[in-house]
Amino acid sequence: MNAYDDFADDYVQMVDQGLADPHSVQSQATGTLLTVAGSVNGLDVVDIGCGEGHLVRRLAPYARQVTGVDLSTRLLQAAQARTEASNVSFIHDDAQTLSRLARQSADLVLCNLALMDMADLDAVYASVYRVLRPAGHFVFSITHPCFQAPDSHNEFDVEGRFVARRVIRYAQAEQWQSTYPDGVRGRVGAYHRPLSDYINPLIAAGFALSQLVEPVLDSEGRAVETTAAAVIPTLMVISATR
């Protein structure tokens, strides 16, 4: 059983709440990913780690075909129940193999906040490369590895103003679990990797890096100095070309 099956209902609710808040990490990641991906008109698109399918549904009105891939049976069931578009399919498969997708069958592969769940990045990159057509694009969002490393935290002055982000263990690649019990990383953990562990294997797999974006979150009108996410990027979005 996939770890997300154990709390699929809670996860779907978390995603819904995140997408309803334009200032959330979920909304920022999704919006930036779609901006970097650009037009999907007439394209065959694959979303790996699709979860309950919100990104697939956003793309369906424009793409030729959209395929959502996930290892969680319960999330795929939720995705299917929430999706009516006829040009969408959901398949149970591992992003590290993509065994159910044909070679050079996609123009664009997306992965939104899910690579941190995947143990073997080399295998993921090789599978995506195989599935993409020549000049196809792979666009993914991740929590920013430089600032979201294990045990990192914000520091504030005595008046509650943001001072700095303290990073404790950046260079050490490891599987870890957040101490916040109700969040995704507290429930299923994640694989932390330094940035080089994302980029170098991507290049070794045959991809050319085409864009890297580090968005900061909207400060919602609050003083910038009191809002860590407005000055320290929580996310990173990377686009690579086959």
C-alpha positions in Angstrom: 0.0 0.0 0.0 1.3 3.5 -0.9 1.8 5.8 2.1 -0.7 8.3 0.8 -3.5 5.7 0.9 -3.4 5.8 4.6 -4.6 9.4 4.7 -6.0 10.0 1.2 -9.2 11.8 2.4 -7.2 14.2 4.6 -4.7 14.8 1.7 -7.5 15.6 -0.7 -8.9 18.1 1.8 -5.4 19.7 2.3 -5.0 20.1 -1.4 -8.4 21.7 -1.8 -7.7 24.1 1.1 -4.3 25.0 -0.4 -5.7 25.7 -3.8 -8.4 27.8 -2.4 -5.8 30.1 -0.8 -3.9 32.1 -3.5 -1.1 32.8 -1.0 -0.5 29.1 -0.1 2.5 27.0 -1.1 0.2 24.7 -3.1 -1.3 27.6 -5.1 2.1 29.2 -5.7 3.6 25.9 -6.9 0.8 25.1 -9.2 0.6 28.6 -10.7 4.4 28.9 -11.2 4.6 25.4 -12.7 1.8 26.2 -15.2 3.4 29.5 -16.1 6.8 27.8 -16.8 5.2 25.0 -18.7 3.5 27.5 -21.1 0.8 26.6 -23.6 -0.3 23.0 -23.7 -2.6 23.4 -26.6 -2.8 20.2 -28.6 -0.1 18.5 -26.5 0.0 15.0 -25.0 0.8 15.7 -21.3 1.7 13.4 -18.4 1.4 14.4 -14.8 3.5 12.2 -12.5 2.5 12.1 -8.9 -0.9 13.5 -9.9 -2.6 12.9 -6.6 -6.3 13.7 -6.7 -5.9 15.1 -10.2 -6.3 18.9 -9.8 -3.5 19.7 -12.3 -4.8 17.2 -14.8 -8.2 18.9 -14.7 -6.6 22.3 -15.2 -4.9 21.1 -18.3 -7.7 19.0 -19.9 -9.5 21.9 -21.7 -6.4 22.7 -23.7 -4.3 19.6 -24.1 -4.9 16.8 -26.6 -4.6 14.1 -24.0 -3.7 14.3 -20.3 -2.5 11.2 -18.3 -2.3 11.3 -14.6 0.1 8.8 -12.9 0.2 7.9 -9.3 1.1 5.0 -6.9 -1.8 5.7 -4.5 -4.9 3.7 -5.5 -7.1 5.8 -3.2 -5.9 9.1 -4.7 -6.4 7.8 -8.2 -10.0 6.8 -7.2 -10.6 10.3 -6.0 -9.1 11.8 -9.1 -11.3 9.7 -11.3 -14.4 10.6 -9.3 -13.7 14.3 -9.6 -12.8 14.3 -13.3 -15.3 14.4 -16.2 -13.1 15.3 -19.2 -13.1 12.7 -21.9 -9.4 13.3 -22.9 -8.1 12.4 -19.5 -6.9 9.0 -18.2 -5.5 8.0 -14.8 -3.1 5.1 -14.4 -1.6 3.3 -11.5 2.2 3.3 -12.1 5.5 4.1 -10.6 7.2 7.3 -11.8 10.5 5.4 -11.4 9.5 3.1 -14.3 6.5 4.6 -16.1 6.1 1.0 -17.4 2.6 1.6 -18.7 3.6 4.6 -20.9 5.0 4.1 -24.4 8.3 5.4 -25.5 8.1 8.9 -26.9 4.4 9.2 -26.2 4.4 12.6 -24.5 5.2 16.2 -25.4 5.3 17.4 -21.8 5.8 15.7 -18.4 4.9 17.6 -15.2 5.6 16.8 -11.6 4.1 19.1 -9.0 5.6 18.9 -5.4 6.1 15.1 -5.7 9.8 14.4 -6.6 10.6 14.7 -2.8 8.6 11.5 -2.4 10.6 9.5 -4.9 13.6 7.5 -3.8 15.4 7.0 -7.0 15.7 10.3 -9.0 18.0 8.7 -11.6 15.2 6.2 -12.4 12.6 8.9 -12.6 14.7 11.0 -14.9 15.4 8.0 -17.2 11.7 7.1 -17.3 10.7 10.7 -18.2 13.3 10.9 -20.8 12.1 7.7 -22.4 8.5 8.8 -22.5 9.2 12.3 -23.9 9.4 13.0 -27.6 12.4 14.8 -28.9 12.4 18.4 -27.8 9.8 17.6 -25.2 9.8 19.3 -21.8 10.0 18.1 -18.2 8.8 20.7 -15.7 8.7 20.1 -12.0 8.2 21.9 -8.8 9.9 21.0 -5.5 10.2 22.5 -2.1 13.4 24.6 -2.2 16.2 22.3 -1.1 18.4 25.1 0.1 15.9 26.5 2.5 13.6 23.6 3.3 16.3 21.2 4.6 15.6 19.1 7.7 15.3 21.0 10.9 15.5 24.4 9.2 13.5 27.2 10.8 12.8 30.9 10.8 14.3 33.2 13.4 12.5 36.4 14.6 13.5 39.4 16.8 11.9 40.2 20.1 9.2 42.2 18.2 8.3 39.3 16.0 10.0 40.5 12.9 11.6 38.0 10.6 15.4 38.0 10.8 16.7 34.9 9.1 16.2 31.4 7.9 18.5 29.0 9.8 19.5 26.0 7.7 20.8 23.1 9.8 21.6 20.2 7.5 21.7 21.2 3.8 24.5 19.0 2.2 23.4 15.7 3.7 21.0 13.8 1.4 18.6 11.9 3.7 15.1 10.7 4.2 13.4 12.7 7.0 10.1 13.4 8.6 8.8 16.8 9.8 7.9 17.2 13.5 4.6 18.8 12.4 2.3 15.8 12.7 -0.6 17.1 10.6 1.3 18.1 7.5 2.2 15.9 4.5 5.9 15.8 5.5 4.9 14.8 9.0 2.7 12.0 7.7 4.8 10.5 5.0 8.2 12.2 5.3 10.3 13.2 2.3 13.7 12.8 0.6 15.9 15.8 1.2 18.6 16.4 -1.4 21.0 19.3 -2.1 20.3 21.1 -5.3 23.2 19.4 -7.1 21.5 16.1 -6.5 18.5 17.3 -8.5 20.4 19.1 -11.3 23.4 16.9 -12.1 21.5 13.6 -12.6 19.0 15.6 -14.8 21.8 16.6 -17.1 23.4 13.1 -17.0 20.0 11.7 -18.1 20.3 13.8 -21.3 18.2 16.8 -20.4 19.2 20.4 -21.1 18.3 22.8 -18.3 16.1 25.6 -19.8 14.7 27.5 -16.8 14.9 27.7 -13.0 12.4 29.8 -11.1 12.4 30.6 -7.4 9.2 32.3 -6.5 8.5 34.0 -3.2 5.0 34.0 -1.7 2.8 37.0 -1.8 3.1 38.9 1.5 -0.7 39.6 1.6 -0.1 43.2 2.3 1.9 42.5 5.5 5.3 44.1 6.1 7.8 42.2 4.1 10.3 42.0 6.9 7.8 40.0 9.0 7.0 37.5 6.3 9.7 35.0 5.8 8.1 33.4 2.7 8.1 36.8 1.0 11.8 37.1 1.0 13.0 33.5 1.2 11.8 31.2 -1.6 9.9 28.1 -0.4 9.7 26.6 -3.9 11.8 26.0 -6.9 10.4 25.2 -10.4 12.7 23.7 -13.0 12.2 23.2 -16.7 14.4 20.9 -18.8 14.3 19.9 -22.5 14.9 16.5 -23.9 
